[in-house]
Amino acid sequence: MSSWKPKRFWKAATAHACDGGYTVTLDGRAVKTPAKAPLVVPTLALAEVIAAEWDAQVKEVAPETMPATRAANSAIDKVRTQFDEVAAMLADYAGTDLLCYRAEGPQPLIDRQAAGWDPLLDWARERYQAPLVATAGVMFIAQPEESLANLRAAVFAQDEFRLAALHDLIAITGSLVLGLAVAEGRLTADEAFALSRIDEQWQIDQWGPDEEAAALEATKHQALRDAARFYGLCR
């Protein structure tokens, strides 16, 4: 495998308006996506963050340090070209949402899940007219068709940039409700992450932390924060 990495060749990255939105130039040269499409984003705030990521590069470009750039590339190169497939996949989370599958015991864990998750199910019912049924155990339970349709409509109402962010908000938490709650400002990324890890935190409380698992969780936590920030910058 090649270890080649693109090297910094520019002096300054600049965000500015362009046809269709806002873009970033490197010494006047327009940035393009990996698929060679023009990098055009919906807001100046997002373009400025992307420009700052390019300016922060030193000798070699390190994509792992550029979450907004990577998310914009994904929105343009991937989500835009297969929007319906991505949206449908995310909408399907409503049928098996994490918040609907509860522990059968012990009672303190049952209580912890109820305290954390019931208010979000209440919010989904009121915000989207989408009541969801919770059950104990892991056996599949069908959700009301109208609820699924209303949540699906909320997903399909996104544009490609917000959908790219929503993908991570949902996939990382395992919950369409939590993902939408972060997107809507009902929860912060940190609150949603904690709610999505109630079971894992219970195990840690009982048996202590695992260093390798903790490192992986920290990576996911930061990715959720990055996705929430990206979603906000798209407004």
C-alpha positions as CSV (number, residue, x, y, z in Angstrom):
1,M,0.0,0.0,0.0
2,S,1.3,3.4,-0.9
3,S,2.2,5.7,2.0
4,W,2.0,8.8,-0.2
5,K,0.1,11.7,1.2
6,P,-0.7,15.1,-0.5
7,K,1.6,17.8,0.7
8,R,0.6,21.4,1.5
9,F,1.3,23.6,-1.4
10,W,-0.8,26.7,-0.6
11,K,-0.2,29.7,1.6
12,A,-3.8,30.5,2.5
13,A,-7.3,28.9,2.4
14,T,-10.2,31.3,1.8
15,A,-13.9,30.9,2.0
16,H,-16.2,32.9,-0.2
17,A,-19.4,33.0,-2.1
18,C,-19.8,31.2,-5.5
19,D,-22.5,30.0,-7.8
20,G,-24.8,27.8,-5.8
21,G,-23.4,28.5,-2.4
22,Y,-20.0,28.9,-0.8
23,T,-16.6,27.4,-1.6
24,V,-13.0,27.3,-0.4
25,T,-10.0,28.2,-2.5
26,L,-6.3,27.5,-1.9
27,D,-4.4,30.5,-3.1
28,G,-7.2,31.1,-5.5
29,R,-7.5,27.5,-6.7
30,A,-11.0,26.0,-6.0
31,V,-11.0,22.9,-3.7
32,K,-12.6,19.9,-5.2
33,T,-13.9,16.7,-3.7
34,P,-12.1,13.3,-4.1
35,A,-14.5,12.6,-7.0
36,K,-13.4,16.0,-8.6
37,A,-16.7,17.7,-8.0
38,P,-16.7,21.4,-7.0
39,L,-16.7,21.7,-3.2
40,V,-19.8,23.9,-2.9
41,V,-21.5,24.0,0.5
42,P,-24.7,25.7,1.7
43,T,-23.5,28.3,4.2
44,L,-20.6,30.6,4.7
45,A,-20.1,29.4,8.2
46,L,-19.4,25.9,7.0
47,A,-17.1,27.1,4.2
48,E,-15.1,29.0,6.8
49,V,-14.7,26.0,9.0
50,I,-13.5,23.9,6.1
51,A,-11.1,26.7,5.1
52,A,-9.8,26.7,8.7
53,E,-9.2,22.9,8.5
54,W,-7.1,23.4,5.3
55,D,-5.2,26.2,6.9
56,A,-4.4,24.0,9.9
57,Q,-2.6,21.5,7.8
58,V,1.2,21.6,8.1
59,K,3.4,19.6,5.8
60,E,1.1,16.8,4.7
61,V,-2.7,16.8,4.5
62,A,-4.2,14.7,7.3
63,P,-7.8,14.0,6.4
64,E,-8.5,12.6,9.9
65,T,-8.0,16.1,11.2
66,M,-10.6,17.6,8.8
67,P,-14.1,16.3,9.8
68,A,-16.0,19.1,8.2
69,T,-14.2,18.6,4.9
70,R,-14.7,14.9,5.0
71,A,-18.4,15.3,5.7
72,A,-18.9,17.8,2.9
73,N,-17.1,15.5,0.5
74,S,-19.3,12.6,1.6
75,A,-22.4,14.8,1.1
76,I,-21.4,15.7,-2.4
77,D,-19.8,12.6,-3.7
78,K,-21.9,9.9,-2.0
79,V,-25.2,11.1,-0.5
80,R,-26.1,13.4,-3.4
81,T,-25.7,10.6,-5.9
82,Q,-27.7,8.0,-3.8
83,F,-29.9,10.2,-1.6
84,D,-33.0,8.0,-1.6
85,E,-31.0,4.9,-0.7
86,V,-29.2,6.6,2.2
87,A,-32.4,8.2,3.5
88,A,-34.4,5.0,3.3
89,M,-31.6,3.1,5.2
90,L,-31.7,5.7,8.0
91,A,-35.5,5.8,8.1
92,D,-35.5,2.0,8.7
93,Y,-33.9,2.7,12.1
94,A,-37.3,3.8,13.3
95,G,-38.5,0.2,13.1
96,T,-35.9,-1.1,15.5
97,D,-35.0,2.0,17.4
98,L,-32.6,1.5,20.4
99,L,-35.0,3.4,22.7
100,C,-37.7,0.8,22.1
101,Y,-35.8,-2.3,23.3
102,R,-35.4,-2.4,27.1
103,A,-33.7,-4.6,29.5
104,E,-35.6,-7.3,31.3
105,G,-33.6,-6.8,34.4
106,P,-32.2,-5.9,36.8
107,Q,-34.6,-3.2,38.0
108,P,-32.1,-0.4,38.4
109,L,-31.1,-0.8,34.8
110,I,-34.8,-0.9,33.7
111,D,-35.3,2.3,35.7
112,R,-32.3,4.0,34.2
113,Q,-33.4,3.3,30.7
114,A,-36.9,4.5,31.4
115,A,-35.7,7.7,33.0
116,G,-33.4,8.4,30.0
117,W,-35.4,7.1,27.1
118,D,-39.1,7.7,27.9
119,P,-38.8,11.5,27.6
120,L,-37.3,11.1,24.1
121,L,-40.1,8.8,23.0
122,D,-42.6,11.4,24.4
123,W,-40.8,14.1,22.3
124,A,-41.0,12.0,19.1
125,R,-44.7,11.5,19.7
126,E,-45.3,15.2,20.1
127,R,-42.8,16.5,17.5
128,Y,-43.5,14.1,14.7
129,Q,-46.8,12.6,15.7
130,A,-44.9,9.4,15.9
131,P,-45.6,7.3,19.0
132,L,-43.4,4.3,19.3
133,V,-43.9,1.1,21.4
134,A,-41.3,0.0,23.9
135,T,-40.8,-3.6,24.8
136,A,-38.7,-5.7,27.2
137,G,-36.2,-7.9,25.5
138,V,-34.8,-8.2,22.0
139,M,-37.7,-9.8,20.2
140,F,-38.8,-7.7,17.3
141,I,-42.0,-5.6,17.8
142,A,-43.8,-3.9,15.0
143,Q,-44.2,-0.1,15.2
144,P,-47.3,1.9,14.1
145,E,-47.2,2.4,10.3
146,E,-48.2,6.1,10.7
147,S,-45.3,6.7,13.1
148,L,-42.9,5.1,10.7
149,A,-44.2,7.1,7.8
150,N,-43.9,10.4,9.8
151,L,-40.3,9.7,10.9
152,R,-39.5,8.6,7.3
153,A,-40.8,12.0,6.1
154,A,-38.5,13.8,8.6
155,V,-35.5,12.0,7.2
156,F,-36.4,12.6,3.6
157,A,-36.9,16.3,4.3
158,Q,-33.2,16.8,4.8
159,D,-30.9,18.0,2.1
160,E,-27.8,16.0,1.2
161,F,-25.5,17.9,3.6
162,R,-27.8,17.5,6.6
163,L,-28.5,13.9,5.7
164,A,-24.7,13.2,5.7
165,A,-24.5,14.5,9.2
166,L,-27.7,12.8,10.3
167,H,-26.3,9.5,9.0
168,D,-23.6,9.7,11.7
169,L,-25.9,11.0,14.4
170,I,-28.2,7.9,13.8
171,A,-25.6,5.3,13.1
172,I,-23.4,6.1,16.1
173,T,-26.3,6.2,18.6
174,G,-28.3,3.4,17.0
175,S,-31.4,5.5,17.3
176,L,-33.3,7.6,14.8
177,V,-35.0,9.4,17.6
178,L,-31.7,10.4,19.2
179,G,-30.3,11.4,15.9
180,L,-33.2,13.7,15.1
181,A,-33.2,15.0,18.7
182,V,-29.6,16.2,18.2
183,A,-30.4,17.6,14.7
184,E,-33.4,19.5,16.2
185,G,-31.5,20.8,19.2
186,R,-33.5,18.8,21.7
187,L,-30.3,17.1,22.8
188,T,-26.6,18.0,22.7
189,A,-24.3,15.4,21.1
190,D,-22.9,14.6,24.6
191,E,-26.4,14.0,26.0
192,A,-27.3,11.8,23.1
193,F,-24.1,9.8,23.4
194,A,-24.7,9.2,27.1
195,L,-28.3,8.1,26.4
196,S,-27.2,5.7,23.7
197,R,-24.7,4.1,26.0
198,I,-26.9,3.5,29.1
199,D,-26.4,-0.3,28.8
200,E,-22.6,0.0,28.3
201,Q,-22.3,2.4,31.2
202,W,-24.2,0.0,33.3
203,Q,-21.7,-2.8,32.5
204,I,-18.8,-0.4,33.3
205,D,-20.5,0.5,36.7
206,Q,-20.7,-3.2,37.5
207,W,-17.4,-4.5,36.2
208,G,-15.1,-1.5,35.6
209,P,-13.8,0.0,32.4
210,D,-11.9,-1.7,29.5
211,E,-9.2,0.5,28.1
212,E,-9.5,-0.7,24.5
213,A,-13.3,-0.3,24.5
214,A,-13.0,3.1,26.1
215,A,-10.6,4.3,23.4
216,L,-13.1,3.1,20.7
217,E,-16.0,4.8,22.5
218,A,-14.0,8.1,22.7
219,T,-13.5,8.0,18.9
220,K,-17.3,7.5,18.4
221,H,-18.1,10.2,20.9
222,Q,-15.9,12.7,19.0
223,A,-17.4,11.6,15.7
224,L,-20.9,12.3,17.1
225,R,-19.8,15.8,18.2
226,D,-18.4,16.4,14.7
227,A,-21.6,15.3,13.1
228,A,-23.7,17.6,15.3
229,R,-21.5,20.5,14.6
230,F,-21.6,19.9,10.9
231,Y,-25.4,19.7,10.9
232,G,-25.6,23.0,12.7
233,L,-23.2,24.6,10.3
234,C,-25.5,23.6,7.4
235,R,-28.4,25.7,8.6
